[in-house]
Amino acid sequence: MKSVSSLVVLATLCCIGLPALAQQAPPPAAEPGWAKGRPKTDTAMQMAPIPVFPIPTAPDKLPTSKFKLPPGFKVETWASGVLDARGLREGAKGNVFVSSLFVANKVYVIPEQGNHQAKVIIDKMPMATGIELHNGSLYVATNTKIMRYDNVEDRLDNLGEPKVLYDKLPGGNDHSWKYLRIHDNKLYFAIGAPCNICDPGPYAKIYRMNLDGTNIETIASGVRNTVGFDFDPKTGDLWFTDNGRDWFSEELPNDELNHVTKPGQEHFGFPFCHQGSIPDPEFGWGKSCDEYVKPAALLGPHAASLGLTFYRGKMFPAKYQGAMFIARHGPWNRTKKYADISVAWPDGKGGARIESFMTGFVENNSYLGRPVDFLVLKDGSLLVSDDHAGAIYRISYGQ
Amino acid sequence: MTRWAAGLVFLAVAVALALMVVSPQVGGQQDTPAAPAAGSGPTAAAKAPAAVVAAPAAGVTAPAATSYAQRFATLCAACHGVNGRMETPLTPVLAGQPSLYVITQLFLFREGRRSNEAMTAVAKTLTDDDLRGFSELIGALPPVPAPPPATPPDPIRMARGQALAEQYKCVFCHGAGLGGGQQVPCIGGQHEEYLQVSLRGFRSGSRPGYTQAMTAALSQIPPEDLDTLAYYAARFRGPAEALTGK
């Protein structure tokens, strides 16, 4: 309609050639998925995702000294110059693996011992974002396929060709990148909604498969985009962050922290209900939020809640053992920016209690850094990746 | 929401105006606002270089501000012109490009993703600090208006181009003034041949962008419409009063 009306305006302005023009006009280009539902106000029209800056922040410019943590904790720069650092996993032989998303197209390795220089082990692989280590193998998921590199820690100079486990992922751009976990010999991954808000069809689900790529099962439905999940070491239950829809308003809806109690049988609301309480203005008609599983906790509007890791170490005080660390990457489509590392504790009744843990990522409403994922090192300290600054920080407690 | 999709990202911020509004998103980056939209012509902002590079990283190798102006003169000016505009059809106009756009392209050349023999050769020699220094300098070059055309623009084709720019939502990201902003280039007054090759390259996938935005945006557009858009943008002289009300 919009293009029609502009053509009409145009026609009144220059009457020449209009009939031909109207006939030829192909359908308007589709809006990009992220822009679906964007209000046509000037403020909203100026908001769009901003890709990572192509150069990591220089070591002496990193925000490390500006971070604030609870008493007794300290944070240091563990690695710098790691462009687009996203996912973090560790092999049994002390190598930390780092994935990337849109800019670097790389997977790096950083030996825990030594000077923490990142070495590129996979290059020129777009959206090499989902990584997991298991029994000496590195699993890598892009938006189109899931691969396995065997015996990887002994072949860091040349990983060789991977075995392709699955190559039927739908690809695309919106929410198509992966986060991986292996639990009880099953590989868990999600396929995010291919849009801000739409009927997602077979998308918007968490799946799992056997480690050879067979027997795909649905674990959870109505999941818009989760890029952070982990299994409670006490109960074995899956917990995941989910990114709420955009453009509803500045303050709503919240991202969700969710708890899967009946794998395969639960629907978490997308696209019908947001944050367990708000029916979608379009897809919510004829639905009730009571039909869907409520979130265990709310994580803030447009927070971009990413990595989630249960703290399995012993270094941190007892309070944090068994708690979830959650990276709130921070909003792009909200006027006031915020980002932090939060901690969540299961309350034993299906819900969770949340506390902010580390702040200092935002200065003058601009990001200095943005946390993405975690890794608990063997000594119990916690690594945090920052794709914005291209760095990895190490959080420790006491001496 | 996540920081999405560079993938689809039609990046940012329409309108060059946004440059003034949106604060730099980049850690440690001193994002110097680019000059206003094409068509507004050189202004007092002009003698910029010295002022522009006011905040080089305090790092070890950050050279003095003026040296990037000197290096631009020796390394870039022969092809791109001392003021960032040369009337060579396939050599893009640099004057008026936002610094963030410039650094993404230098990065792509250096990484060998965007291929151009001359630019790749130059970019391979550049350090991270150089990428910053050159992009800040270039981002502050004032726009240089195109010379008067040999023949006046065809009004029918211009009207068609304007309609297509609305229809295909070019103005969403490039702005009503086609001046770009942040990672979105200024296309108003860019060379027609360069725009044509770029658009066709994005559509075919031979010209990679920093994000997938352009490839996604152009995939369904007939090549002849791309050529019309190139014709229109190259001859564009400031936002048309005609359609300002949409």
Interface residues (C-beta under 8 A of the other chain):
Chain A: K2 S3 S5 S6 L7 V9 L10 L13 C14 I16 G17 L21 A25 P26 P28 A29 A30 E31 P32 G33 W34 A35 M45 Q46 M47 A48 P49 I50 P51 V52 F53 P54 I55 P56 T57 A58 D60 K61 L62 P63 L101 F102 V103 G172 N173 D174 H175 S176 N196 N225 V227 N243 G244 R245 D246 H302 A304 L306 H329 G330 P331 W332 N333 N364 N365 S366 Y367 L368 G369 R370 H388 A389
Chain B: M1 T2 R3 W4 A5 A6 G7 L8 V9 F10 L11 A12 V13 A14 V15 A18 V21 V22 S23 P24 Q25 V26 G27 G28 Q29 A57 A58 G59 L100 I103 T104 F107 D128 L131 R132 P155 I156 A159 R160 Q162 A163 E166 Q167 Y168 K169 F172 C173 Q182 Q183 Y210 T211 Q212 A213 A216 A217 Q220 I221 P222 D225 A242 L243 G245 K246
